[in-house]
Every structure is written in structure tokens, then in C-alpha cells.
Amino acid sequence: MTWNSFFPDALAEYTYDNFLRAVSKFPKFCNDALDSSTEAKLLAACKLEIATFLAHMKHESGSLIYMEEIGCTPTGTGCPYQ
């Protein structure tokens, strides 16, 4: 599955290149498995981490069509839970 088929309606800011730029700022992303004694275990943990992160990202952003939390306004009162 490609980025564009997973997120067909994504805003222009949500690109695969921007995703890679963002995760590169977190050196432990896909590089910090609890039991990474072998490369295969690290790869398996990374696949799970990426799948979990993408699912969460898709859910929280409405499949990458929102840049901000729904119900929150940057110039108004903010989020009701803050």
C-alpha cells in the first residue's frame, strides 16, 4: 500500500516526504525495541510501531484532512479540555 492510497484525501502538507522528515527528528522511532537482540526482532517491532502510529495518525486527523484538533480554534478559546 502506498502513502497516497492510504491517505487519498490528505491535505497537501501531509506528504510521505514530510512524514519522513518528521519521524527523522525522533531517533528512537523504529530504533528502540524492548527486545532488539536481533535485526529481525527490531524490524518486527518497527513494523508494529509504524502501523500503530499510522493508524493513530489517520484516526486523529480524519485521514489527514485536518491540520488542527476538531473543536479547537487557534485564535479563539482553544480546546475545551485545556
Stockholm file with secondary structure:
# STOCKHOLM 1.0

chainA/1-82         MTWNSFFPDALAEYTYDNFLRAVSKFPKFCNDALDSSTEAKLLAACKLEIATFLAHMKHESGSLIYMEEIGCTPTGTGCPYQ
#=GR chainA/1-82 SS CCHHHHSTTCCTTCCHHHHHHHHTTCTTTTSCCTTCSSHHHHHHHHHHHHHHHHHHHHHHTTTTTCSSCTTCCTTTTCCTTC
#=GC SS_cons        CCHHHHSTTCCTTCCHHHHHHHHTTCTTTTSCCTTCSSHHHHHHHHHHHHHHHHHHHHHHTTTTTCSSCTTCCTTTTCCTTC
//
